[in-house]
Amino acid sequence: MMKTPIEILQKYFGYSNFRLQQANAIENVIAKKDTFVLMPTGGGKSLCYQVPALVLEGTAIVISPLIALMKDQVDALRVNGISASYINSSMTSFEQNETLNQLKKEIEERDHYDMNRDISPLRKAEDAITVDTTSKTIEEVTEEILKLVENL
């Protein structure tokens, strides 16, 4: 049974209600509408993609220019029981490949369970991955994303 955005907000993030325009932005993302969110620092932008990633099927790929923010968000997601990873320029090629291999393994495991619902009726939280865009052109970022998706 698919969880609602408010159920995910309460279960994983511990908030009782959305703030500002989060609910509207989240509903637009879930409806697969192009969505532009402009909020101040600390305004709750991250939930506008994290909640839909947990509502929708599949793997969410988030592009962020801030390495420190990637780490903080992935750490917070993991504390809340959500499978999450990041890849950035501070990691060695080996670490990046290990992260991608782990993501691939988790996706294969999830897909196996989805195809065999009688074996495990529980649906695990979806995976998330971020890509470091520091000092890269949009072409380089796009190429990196396409390679990531291709290899999933």
WOTA-V842389 format. One record per helix or strand. SS is the DSSP state (a for helix, b for strand). FROM is the first residue (numbers start at 1). TO is the last residue. If there is no record, write none. Layout:
[[SS FROM TO] [SS FROM TO]]
This chain:
[[a 5 13] [a 22 30] [a 47 55] [b 60 64] [a 67 79] [b 85 87] [a 93 115] [b 128 132] [a 138 151]]
